Amino acid sequence: MSTPYRINGSRGRVERAGSGTGGSDAGGLVVLVVDDEEPGITTTRDMLNGNSRVGKVLTAFDAAEALRLLRQDNPDLADRPSDAPLVDAVFIDVAMPGLTGMDLARVLFSFENAPALVFITAHGENALEAFDLGAIDYVMKPASPERMERALRKVQRISTPVEGASGDRAALNAGSTGAALESGGQDDHSVIPVELGGTTRLVQRSQVRWVEAQGDYARLHTEEGSHLVRIPLAQLEEKWADAGFVRIHRSYLVSLNLINELRMSSSGYSVLIAGGQYRETRELPVSRRHTRELKDRLVRSPRPPRE
């Protein structure tokens, strides 16, 4: 039986966690934590060590050190199966000196057998980019053990797929996003992570009726209510264009399929938003510069059948 061990020193530590119960390592999941701040790395490491799914935790204080650890000749990873990534998951901060968390993520996803990527950060404005890169989760600091457990469940589903499942690890290596892994094939921009009282909720794009610009933020309006996210409206316009969202005004982006009417009055054009299961209607203004494009899109777009 191997002896629990630790490589001492201020940097590059490797720890054997308590009693893992899953993952591709014999003792549970193998996780690398990358954070340039000692309190952040300590808190994340301790929560991971306290979770029964985790068997081994490695830590690095920057991207360069993380890449040095992720070497095939690293003796601390010598027991990894040949068909598995060097670690099951990398928990990574966004803001770091030198290579940022986003930079490191791009490098990791160039690996032939990429690990699952979980961002753990205080910077919520990077969530959309993180999911675009292929992250399976985005955890806001300070994280709770319960929130960490949910992230680890996602990692374990990828690392130990059930018999007959369609290879989540292969989907990850192909560059799929966490949204695709969770929902079985949605595109890269089909979810928006929203922070609600310290909990990250993934709002499906299909739930969004319209989006309202509020400075550098955007407010997503759904049937259940609205959610403020730190994503510029122009960015959502670009990413959601192919999904049927159209800009009608400098302040509004709407789902084309939910436009019931295009109205004209003495003050200009407006649209009536409703459709499907939504009972409440909402009238939104259409600016003159967007009127022609909106008309063209309404004519060209196939309309869903009315219920």
C-alpha positions as CSV (number, residue, x, y, z in Angstrom):
1,M,0.0,0.0,0.0
2,S,1.4,3.4,-1.0
3,T,2.2,5.9,1.7
4,P,0.4,9.3,1.7
5,Y,3.0,11.9,0.7
6,R,3.6,15.6,0.3
7,I,6.3,17.4,-1.7
8,N,7.3,20.2,0.7
9,G,8.2,23.7,-0.3
10,S,6.4,26.9,-1.1
11,R,5.4,25.9,-4.6
12,G,4.5,22.8,-6.6
13,R,2.9,20.8,-3.9
14,V,1.3,17.4,-4.4
15,E,-1.0,15.9,-1.7
16,R,-2.8,12.6,-1.3
17,A,-6.4,13.2,-0.3
18,G,-8.3,11.2,2.2
19,S,-10.5,8.5,0.6
20,G,-11.6,9.0,-2.9
21,T,-14.4,6.8,-4.3
22,G,-14.3,7.4,-8.0
23,G,-12.4,8.7,-11.0
24,S,-9.8,7.2,-13.2
25,D,-7.1,7.2,-10.4
26,A,-7.2,4.2,-8.1
27,G,-7.8,6.5,-5.1
28,G,-10.2,9.0,-6.7
29,L,-10.0,12.0,-9.0
30,V,-6.7,13.6,-9.6
31,V,-7.1,17.4,-9.6
32,L,-4.7,20.3,-10.2
33,V,-5.4,23.6,-8.6
34,V,-3.9,26.7,-10.2
35,D,-4.1,30.0,-8.3
36,D,-1.5,32.7,-7.7
37,E,-2.8,33.6,-4.2
38,E,-2.0,31.4,-1.2
39,P,-5.4,31.9,0.5
40,G,-7.2,30.9,-2.7
41,I,-5.1,27.9,-3.4
42,T,-5.3,26.7,0.3
43,T,-9.1,27.1,0.5
44,T,-9.7,25.2,-2.8
45,R,-7.2,22.5,-1.9
46,D,-8.7,21.9,1.5
47,M,-12.2,21.6,0.1
48,L,-11.0,19.2,-2.6
49,N,-9.1,17.1,0.0
50,G,-12.3,17.0,2.1
51,N,-14.3,15.6,-0.7
52,S,-14.6,11.8,-1.0
53,R,-14.5,11.9,-4.8
54,V,-10.9,13.3,-4.8
55,G,-7.8,11.1,-4.4
56,K,-5.0,13.4,-5.1
57,V,-4.5,17.2,-5.3
58,L,-1.7,19.0,-7.0
59,T,-1.2,22.8,-6.7
60,A,0.6,25.4,-8.8
61,F,0.9,29.1,-8.3
62,D,0.9,30.1,-12.0
63,A,0.3,28.7,-15.4
64,A,4.0,28.0,-16.1
65,E,4.3,25.9,-13.0
66,A,1.0,24.1,-13.9
67,L,2.4,23.1,-17.3
68,R,5.6,21.9,-15.7
69,L,3.6,19.6,-13.5
70,L,1.6,18.3,-16.4
71,R,4.5,16.4,-17.9
72,Q,4.3,12.7,-18.8
73,D,7.6,12.2,-17.0
74,N,6.2,13.6,-13.8
75,P,6.7,10.8,-11.2
76,D,3.7,12.0,-9.2
77,L,1.5,11.1,-12.2
78,A,3.3,7.9,-13.2
79,D,0.4,5.7,-12.1
80,R,-2.1,7.3,-14.5
81,P,-3.7,5.0,-17.1
82,S,-2.2,5.5,-20.6
83,D,-5.6,6.4,-22.1
84,A,-6.4,9.0,-19.4
85,P,-5.4,12.6,-19.1
86,L,-2.5,13.4,-16.8
87,V,-5.1,14.8,-14.3
88,D,-8.8,14.5,-14.3
89,A,-9.5,18.2,-13.8
90,V,-7.8,21.5,-13.5
91,F,-9.4,24.1,-11.1
92,I,-8.1,27.4,-12.3
93,D,-8.3,31.0,-11.3
94,V,-8.8,33.7,-14.1
95,A,-6.6,36.6,-13.0
96,M,-3.0,35.5,-12.7
97,P,0.3,37.2,-13.7
98,G,1.9,36.2,-16.9
99,L,-0.3,33.6,-18.6
100,T,-3.9,34.2,-17.4
101,G,-6.3,31.4,-16.6
102,M,-7.9,31.9,-20.1
103,D,-4.4,31.5,-21.7
104,L,-3.8,28.4,-19.7
105,A,-7.2,27.0,-20.7
106,R,-6.3,27.4,-24.4
107,V,-3.1,25.5,-23.9
108,L,-4.8,22.7,-22.0
109,F,-7.4,22.2,-24.7
110,S,-4.7,21.7,-27.2
111,F,-3.6,18.6,-25.4
112,E,-4.4,15.3,-27.1
113,N,-6.2,14.1,-24.0
114,A,-7.4,17.3,-22.3
115,P,-8.5,17.4,-18.6
116,A,-11.8,18.8,-17.5
117,L,-11.6,22.5,-16.8
118,V,-13.3,24.2,-13.9
119,F,-12.8,27.9,-13.4
120,I,-12.9,29.0,-9.7
121,T,-12.7,32.8,-9.6
122,A,-14.1,36.1,-8.2
123,H,-14.4,37.5,-11.8
124,G,-17.9,36.7,-13.1
125,E,-17.4,38.7,-16.3
126,N,-15.3,36.0,-17.8
127,A,-17.9,33.2,-17.6
128,L,-19.1,33.3,-21.2
129,E,-15.5,33.2,-22.5
130,A,-14.8,30.3,-20.2
131,F,-17.7,28.2,-21.4
132,D,-16.7,29.1,-25.0
133,L,-13.2,27.7,-24.3
134,G,-14.7,24.4,-23.1
135,A,-15.0,24.8,-19.3
136,I,-17.5,22.4,-17.7
137,D,-18.2,24.7,-14.7
138,Y,-17.6,28.2,-13.5
139,V,-17.5,28.5,-9.7
140,M,-17.6,31.9,-8.0
141,K,-15.4,32.6,-4.9
142,P,-16.0,32.2,-2.1
143,A,-17.1,28.7,-3.0
144,S,-18.9,26.4,-0.5
145,P,-18.2,22.6,-0.1
146,E,-21.7,22.0,-1.6
147,R,-20.8,24.1,-4.7
148,M,-17.5,22.2,-5.1
149,E,-19.3,18.9,-4.8
150,R,-21.5,19.9,-7.8
151,A,-18.5,20.7,-9.8
152,L,-16.8,17.5,-8.9
153,R,-19.8,15.5,-9.9
154,K,-19.5,17.0,-13.4
155,V,-15.8,16.1,-13.5
156,Q,-16.6,12.5,-12.4
157,R,-19.3,12.1,-15.1
158,I,-16.6,12.9,-17.7
159,S,-13.8,10.8,-16.1
160,T,-15.9,7.7,-15.4
161,P,-18.8,7.5,-18.0
162,V,-21.4,4.9,-17.4
163,E,-21.4,1.8,-19.6
164,G,-23.2,2.5,-22.9
165,A,-22.8,6.3,-22.6
166,S,-21.5,8.3,-25.5
167,G,-18.0,9.2,-24.3
168,D,-18.1,12.5,-22.6
169,R,-14.3,12.6,-22.5
170,A,-14.2,12.4,-26.3
171,A,-16.7,15.3,-26.5
172,L,-14.4,17.3,-24.2
173,N,-11.4,16.6,-26.3
174,A,-13.3,17.7,-29.3
175,G,-13.7,21.1,-27.8
176,S,-17.3,20.9,-26.6
177,T,-18.4,23.2,-23.9
178,G,-19.7,22.4,-20.5
179,A,-23.2,23.3,-21.8
180,A,-22.9,20.6,-24.4
181,L,-21.8,18.1,-21.9
182,E,-24.7,18.9,-19.6
183,S,-27.4,19.0,-22.2
184,G,-26.3,16.5,-24.8
185,G,-25.2,18.6,-27.8
186,Q,-26.1,22.3,-27.5
187,D,-23.9,24.8,-29.2
188,D,-21.1,26.8,-27.5
189,H,-23.3,29.8,-26.5
190,S,-26.6,28.1,-25.5
191,V,-26.2,28.8,-21.7
192,I,-25.4,31.9,-19.7
193,P,-24.0,31.4,-16.1
194,V,-25.8,33.7,-13.7
195,E,-24.8,34.4,-10.1
196,L,-27.7,34.3,-7.6
197,G,-26.7,34.6,-4.0
198,G,-23.4,32.9,-4.4
199,T,-24.9,30.1,-6.5
200,T,-24.2,29.8,-10.2
201,R,-27.3,29.0,-12.3
202,L,-27.1,28.2,-16.0
203,V,-29.8,30.1,-17.9
204,Q,-30.7,28.4,-21.1
205,R,-30.7,30.6,-24.1
206,S,-34.1,29.1,-25.2
207,Q,-35.6,30.6,-22.0
208,V,-34.6,34.1,-22.9
209,R,-37.3,36.3,-24.5
210,W,-35.3,39.5,-24.9
211,V,-32.1,41.1,-23.6
212,E,-31.9,44.6,-22.4
213,A,-28.6,46.6,-22.3
214,Q,-27.7,48.2,-19.0
215,G,-24.3,49.9,-19.4
216,D,-21.6,47.2,-19.5
217,Y,-24.2,44.7,-18.3
218,A,-27.1,42.9,-20.0
219,R,-30.4,41.9,-18.4
220,L,-31.8,38.6,-19.6
221,H,-35.6,38.6,-19.5
222,T,-37.2,35.1,-19.1
223,E,-40.7,34.0,-18.2
224,E,-39.6,33.5,-14.6
225,G,-38.0,37.0,-14.2
226,S,-34.8,38.7,-15.2
227,H,-31.1,38.2,-14.6
228,L,-28.3,40.7,-14.8
229,V,-25.0,39.5,-16.3
230,R,-21.8,41.3,-17.0
231,I,-21.8,40.7,-20.8
232,P,-22.2,43.6,-23.2
233,L,-25.2,43.4,-25.4
234,A,-23.1,43.6,-28.6
235,Q,-21.3,40.5,-27.5
236,L,-24.5,38.6,-27.1
237,E,-25.8,39.9,-30.4
238,E,-22.8,38.4,-32.2
239,K,-22.8,35.1,-30.4
240,W,-26.6,34.5,-30.6
241,A,-27.2,35.8,-34.2
242,D,-27.3,32.2,-35.6
243,A,-29.8,31.2,-32.9
244,G,-32.4,33.7,-34.1
245,F,-31.7,36.7,-31.9
246,V,-31.8,40.0,-33.6
247,R,-30.9,43.6,-32.5
248,I,-34.0,45.9,-32.8
249,H,-32.7,48.8,-30.9
250,R,-29.4,50.0,-29.2
251,S,-30.9,48.7,-26.0
252,Y,-32.7,45.5,-27.0
253,L,-31.9,42.1,-28.5
254,V,-34.9,39.9,-29.0
255,S,-35.7,36.3,-30.0
256,L,-37.0,36.4,-33.5
257,N,-39.4,33.4,-32.9
258,L,-41.2,35.3,-30.2
259,I,-42.1,38.4,-32.2
260,N,-45.8,38.3,-32.7
261,E,-46.3,41.6,-34.4
262,L,-44.4,44.4,-36.0
263,R,-46.4,47.6,-35.4
264,M,-46.1,51.1,-36.9
265,S,-47.4,54.2,-35.2
266,S,-46.7,57.9,-35.4
267,S,-43.8,57.5,-33.1
268,G,-42.2,54.7,-35.2
269,Y,-42.0,50.9,-35.2
270,S,-42.3,48.5,-32.3
271,V,-42.6,44.7,-31.8
272,L,-44.9,42.7,-29.6
273,I,-43.0,39.9,-27.8
274,A,-45.0,36.8,-26.9
275,G,-45.2,33.3,-28.3
276,G,-45.3,29.7,-27.2
277,Q,-46.0,29.2,-23.5
278,Y,-45.6,32.9,-22.6
279,R,-48.8,34.6,-21.6
280,E,-47.5,38.0,-20.9
281,T,-46.8,40.2,-24.0
282,R,-44.3,43.0,-24.1
283,E,-44.0,45.9,-26.6
284,L,-40.5,47.0,-27.4
285,P,-39.3,49.9,-29.6
286,V,-37.6,49.3,-32.9
287,S,-35.1,52.0,-33.9
288,R,-35.1,53.3,-37.5
289,R,-31.6,52.0,-38.3
290,H,-32.7,48.4,-37.4
291,T,-36.1,48.4,-39.0
292,R,-35.1,47.2,-42.5
293,E,-32.9,44.4,-41.2
294,L,-35.7,43.3,-38.8
295,K,-38.2,43.2,-41.7
296,D,-35.9,41.1,-43.8
297,R,-35.2,38.7,-41.0
298,L,-38.9,38.3,-40.3
299,V,-39.6,37.5,-43.9
300,R,-36.7,35.1,-44.3
301,S,-37.0,33.3,-40.9
302,P,-39.2,30.2,-40.8
303,R,-41.9,30.7,-38.2
304,P,-42.5,28.0,-35.6
305,P,-46.0,26.5,-35.5
306,R,-48.5,28.1,-33.1
307,E,-49.7,26.0,-30.3
